[in-house]
Amino acid sequence: MEQIHDRIAGLDVHRDAVVACVRRPGPRGGTVLDRARFKTTSAGLADLEGFLIERSVVLVAMEATGVYWKTTYYALEERFECWLCNAHHVKNVPGRKTDMSDAEWLADVAAHGMVRPSFVPPRPIRELRELTRYRKREIDIRGSEIARLEKVLQDAGVKLTSVASKVLTQSGRAMVEALIEGERDPATLAQLAKGKLRPRIAELEEALDGHFGPHHAIAARQILDHVDFLDRTIATLTEQIDQRTAAYQPVIELLLPVPGFDRRTIDVVIAETGADMSRFPTPEHLSSWAGLCPGNHESAGKRRRVATTAGNPWLGRALIEAARASVRVKGSYFGAQYRQIGRRRGPNKAAIAVAHSLLCLVWHLLTTGVCFEDLGTDYFERRRDPERETRRLVRSSPRAPQRGHHREIVSSTSMPSRW
C-alpha cells in the first residue's frame, strides 16, 4: 500500500503517560521506528515535543481516549499537525495489545491514509463548547431537582400538579414556601394562587389538603435552595456565553427565525460546529456527524433497517428538542412533516426526521447566507397529484368478489347439513 506520510508519530495516550512511536525513513532505506514513553505533565509533554522535533515529525496521530487526549493534543497542536482518531477505527490486531504496539499500529495506519481525523474546533470554540455543555448539565440537574420536589409533595399527599401545570410556577413556589413555613390550612394556601389559577381555588383547596410533615419541609427547603443556586449558575454561564457569541451575531440572526430555535439552541450549534459549514461537504455529512442519519446494513444484496449512527450527542439532542418545539409552531412545514411521518413511523422517529431536516436547513442557511422562508403547513398538499392519488386509492381498494365465486359460496352455505 502506498505510503502517504513519511515522518509521522503515533501516540497512545493515557492519564499518566503517553507512548510515542515515530515512523521515519531510515538512512539506508526502509523504515525506522523510534519508541519512547513520556509523562503527561507539562515537563513530560515538553520532552515529548522535543523528541518529535528532533525527528522532524510533521504529523501526529492519537486516539480519542476519554478526556485524556486533550492535554497532549493542546500541547502539540501549535507545533505539529495533529490528528485525533476515532479509537473504533484504529483497533489493533487481536493478540498484539500493548501500549507500544498500539502506538506503532496508529502510526502505520495514519502513514498510509487508512484513518481520518476527527473534527476538533479551534480554541475559542472549544472554550465556548465547554461552557454550553456545562450549562446543559446544570439545566438537566435543575429539572431533576424539580422532579424530586414533585415526589416530596406526592409523598405528603399534596396534589398541586393535579391542578397546576407545573410545580414551580409563581403560585406553586408561594404555596410550597408557605408549607415549609408551617402553614397547613388548604384555604389559606389556595388563596396564594395567581393569574389563571384564581378560578380554580376550590380545586386547589382539595388538592392541598395533605399530610405535609417536618421532614417534608426539610427536604423541600434544600431542594428550593439548590434550584436557586442552579438558577444563579445558569444565569452566570449564559452571560459568559453571550459575551463569546457576540461575534456570531449574523449567524444568530439567520437562525432565530427557524421554528423551534431559541438562543440556547443556536449557542449549541455555534459551539459544536463552530458555525463553519466548510468542514462538512454536504448537509448529509453534517447530519451523519450529529448522529441524525440512519445507519446502513447491507449483506448479500439485502438491506435491513438499523438505528441512527453514533454522533455528537450534544448537537443531536439540541436538534431533537428544537424539532419537538417546531411541531407546536402553527403554520410551519416542520409540523406537517412531523404529523405525516408520525402517522406511519411513530412520534420518536418523526422527531428525529424533523431534527435531520432542521440540521440540513442550518447547513444551507449558513452556507448560502439566505434568509429562512417557511414552506408552510400545506406543502405536502400542494405537491400531491390528484390523479396519482386517485389511481393509488383505486389500487388499494378491496376488489369485489367474482360472480362464480359468489355463487359457489351461496350454494355451499345453502346445502343442508348431513348431520
Residue pairs with C-beta under 8 A, 6 or more apart in sequence:
1 112
1 114
2 112
2 113
3 111
3 112
4 111
4 112
4 113
5 58
5 59
5 110
5 111
5 113
6 24
6 25
6 111
7 22
7 23
7 24
7 25
7 55
7 56
7 57
7 58
7 59
8 22
8 23
8 57
8 58
8 59
8 60
8 61
8 107
8 110
8 111
9 20
9 21
9 22
9 23
9 52
9 55
9 57
9 59
9 60
9 61
9 80
9 107
10 20
10 21
10 23
10 61
10 62
10 102
10 103
10 104
10 105
10 106
10 107
10 108
10 110
11 18
11 19
11 20
11 21
11 60
11 61
11 62
11 63
11 72
11 103
11 106
12 18
12 19
12 21
12 62
12 63
12 99
12 100
12 102
12 103
12 106
13 40
13 62
13 63
13 65
13 68
13 69
13 72
14 40
14 65
14 68
14 99
15 40
15 68
16 39
16 40
17 37
17 38
17 39
17 40
17 44
18 37
18 38
18 39
18 40
18 44
18 45
18 48
18 72
19 35
19 36
19 37
19 99
19 100
19 102
19 103
20 35
20 36
20 37
20 38
20 48
20 51
20 52
20 103
21 33
21 34
21 35
21 100
21 103
21 104
21 106
21 107
22 33
22 34
22 35
22 51
22 52
22 55
22 57
22 107
23 31
23 32
23 33
23 104
23 107
23 108
23 111
24 31
24 32
24 34
24 55
24 56
24 57
25 31
25 32
26 32
33 104
33 107
34 51
34 55
35 100
35 103
35 104
36 48
36 51
37 99
38 44
38 45
38 47
38 48
38 51
39 45
40 68
40 71
40 72
42 75
45 71
45 72
45 75
45 76
46 75
48 72
48 75
48 76
49 75
49 76
49 79
52 60
52 76
52 79
52 80
53 79
57 80
58 80
58 81
59 80
59 81
59 82
59 83
59 110
60 76
60 80
60 81
60 82
60 83
61 82
61 83
61 85
61 106
61 107
61 110
61 115
61 117
62 69
62 72
62 73
62 82
62 83
62 84
62 85
62 106
63 69
63 84
63 85
63 86
63 87
63 90
63 102
63 106
64 84
64 85
64 86
64 87
64 118
65 87
69 84
73 82
73 84
73 120
76 82
77 120
82 120
83 110
83 115
83 117
83 118
84 117
84 118
84 120
85 106
85 110
85 115
85 116
85 117
85 118
86 115
86 118
89 115
89 116
90 105
90 106
90 109
90 115
92 101
92 102
92 105
93 105
96 105
106 115
109 115
119 279
119 289
120 126
121 129
121 273
121 274
122 274
124 244
125 270
125 271
125 274
127 244
128 241
128 244
128 245
128 267
128 270
128 271
129 271
129 272
129 314
131 237
131 240
131 241
131 244
131 271
132 241
132 267
132 268
132 271
132 272
132 314
133 271
133 314
134 237
135 234
135 237
135 238
135 241
135 264
136 268
136 314
138 230
138 233
138 234
138 237
139 234
141 230
142 227
142 230
142 231
142 234
145 223
145 226
145 227
145 230
146 166
146 167
146 168
146 227
148 223
149 167
149 168
149 176
149 220
149 223
149 224
149 227
150 161
150 167
152 216
152 219
152 220
152 223
153 159
153 160
153 161
153 167
153 176
153 210
153 212
153 216
153 220
155 216
156 210
156 211
156 212
156 213
156 216
157 209
157 210
157 211
157 212
158 179
158 207
158 208
158 210
158 212
159 207
159 208
159 210
160 167
160 172
160 175
160 176
160 204
160 207
160 208
161 167
162 203
162 207
163 197
163 200
163 203
163 204
163 207
164 171
164 172
164 197
164 204
166 172
167 176
168 176
168 227
169 197
170 194
170 195
171 192
171 193
171 194
171 195
171 197
173 224
174 192
174 194
175 189
175 192
175 193
175 208
176 220
176 224
177 224
178 188
178 189
178 192
179 189
179 212
179 216
179 217
179 220
180 217
180 220
180 221
180 224
182 217
183 189
184 212
186 204
186 205
186 206
186 208
186 209
187 205
189 204
189 205
189 208
190 201
190 202
190 204
190 205
190 208
191 201
193 200
193 201
193 204
197 204
241 267
245 252
245 266
245 267
245 270
248 270
248 275
251 266
251 269
251 270
251 275
251 366
252 263
252 266
254 365
254 366
254 369
254 371
254 372
255 261
255 265
255 266
255 269
255 362
255 365
255 366
255 372
256 262
256 263
256 266
257 371
257 372
258 322
258 326
258 358
258 361
258 362
258 365
258 372
259 325
259 326
259 329
259 332
259 334
259 335
259 374
260 321
260 322
260 323
260 324
260 325
260 326
260 327
260 329
260 334
260 358
261 322
261 326
261 358
262 322
262 325
264 318
265 318
265 319
265 321
265 322
268 314
268 315
268 318
269 275
269 315
269 318
269 362
271 314
272 290
272 312
272 314
272 315
272 318
273 279
273 280
273 286
273 315
275 366
277 286
277 363
277 366
277 367
280 286
280 289
280 363
282 363
283 359
283 360
283 363
283 364
284 293
284 360
286 359
286 360
286 362
286 363
287 293
287 356
287 359
287 360
288 309
288 311
289 311
289 312
290 311
290 312
290 315
290 316
290 319
290 359
291 308
291 309
291 310
291 311
291 312
291 313
291 316
292 308
292 311
292 316
292 319
292 352
292 355
292 356
292 359
293 308
293 309
293 311
293 356
294 305
294 306
294 307
294 308
294 309
295 306
295 307
295 308
295 309
296 303
296 306
297 303
297 304
297 305
297 306
308 352
315 359
316 355
319 355
319 356
319 358
319 359
320 351
320 352
320 355
322 355
322 358
323 334
323 338
323 351
323 352
323 354
323 355
323 358
324 351
326 332
326 334
326 335
326 338
326 354
326 358
327 334
327 335
327 338
327 339
327 351
327 354
328 335
329 335
330 377
331 374
331 376
331 377
332 374
332 376
332 377
333 374
333 375
333 376
333 377
333 379
334 354
334 357
334 358
335 377
336 376
336 377
336 378
336 379
336 380
337 350
337 353
337 354
337 357
337 380
338 347
338 350
338 351
338 353
338 354
339 350
340 380
341 349
341 350
341 353
341 354
342 349
342 350
345 353
361 372
364 370
365 371
365 372
401 409
